[in-house]
């Protein structure tokens, strides 16, 4: 029997977190987040609620909600589902959707990282470690590593006759769109993924974005 795939994926980046807010207010003392826990802010909670209201107006039958097992993604997913009044929808929290790991750089400022690893800021072979298919932070991941673990997501996306909500993170969303839409590596690294903005992917022989969020929007400088 031929395996079927969900008609649509609704991809959502989690709501704004405390570390996102800190970095906005302290541009000279930003801290690297990665896989470390950071709670949603009040704004992040409200944005997740509004995302749920927006998704509720879409003509889709969500049959499964999959998220990263990091709390900010789980909470965003649950807030969205509450607005859908869809408590009976199966939910899955899986490590393969976790944000990129920045290894020993997580929770550190640029000053601290420069002091410990000056080569990552002075050597062109390392300067793109924040989001690249080859370069990576010490003991961390790159986009190729994320792509490998995303292979374990495929069983959750296939065999469902309906729509699937996927709640994840910035860099994982980039790699997932790279895989689903056949984007170049350069395009994937440029994608801007706003918090709590639903991105709808129509699945078929050729996957494509539909709705308000277009590829041009995500690639805009």
C-alpha positions, 0 to 999 in steps of 0.5 A, a space after each residue: 500500500 502506498 504511504 500517504 502524507 498529510 495534506 498540509 503542514 502548519 509550521 510554527 516557531 515558538 513564542 518569544 522567550 525571556 532570552 529573546 527579550 533579553 537580547 533585544 534589550 541588551 544588543 551588546 550583551 546578547 546570550 546564545 540560547 540554543 537548546 537551553 530552556 527559556 520560558 515564554 514571556 507574557 508577549 510570547 504567550 499572547 502571541 501563541 494564543 493569537 496564532 491559535 485564533 488565526 489557525 482556527 480560522 483556516 479551513 484545515 482539519 488538524 489530526 496531529 500536533 508535533 513539537 520539540 520537547 523543549 518547554 517553550 515549544 510545548 507551551 506554544 503548541 498547547 496554547 494553540 490547541 486550546 484556541 482550536 478547542 481541540 483537546 482530543 488531537 494527539 500530541 507528540 513531543 520529540 527531541 528531533 525538533 529541538 533547536 540547534 545545539 550551540 554546544 559550549 557556547 550556550 548561555 554565553 555572551 559574545 565577550 565570553 565566547 571571544 575570550 575562550 574561542 577567538 578563532 570563531 570570530 577571527 577565522 572565516 572558516 568558523 565565522 558562520 557557526 550560528 547557522 551554517 551547513 558546515 560550520 558549527 560551535 564547539 561541541 555543537 551542531 550545524 544544519 547538516 546535523 539537524 537534517 540528519 535528525 529530522 529524518 526521524 520526523 518523517 514517520 510522524 508526517 506520513 500516513 496521516 490523512 489531514 493536517 499536522 501542526 509542527 511547532 519548533 524553532 528558528 534553525 530547525 524550521 529553516 532546515 525543515 523548509 530546506 528539505 520540504 521545498 528543495 531550497 538551496 543551502 544559501 536560501 535556507 540560511 537566509 530564511 527569516 522565521 518570525 515567532 508564532 507566524 503560521 507557515 502553511 506547506 501544501 504537500 504533494 508531488 511538489 511541496 509548496 507554500 500557500 497562504 499569506 506567508 510566501 517564500 519571498 516573504 521569508 527570504 526578504 532582506 
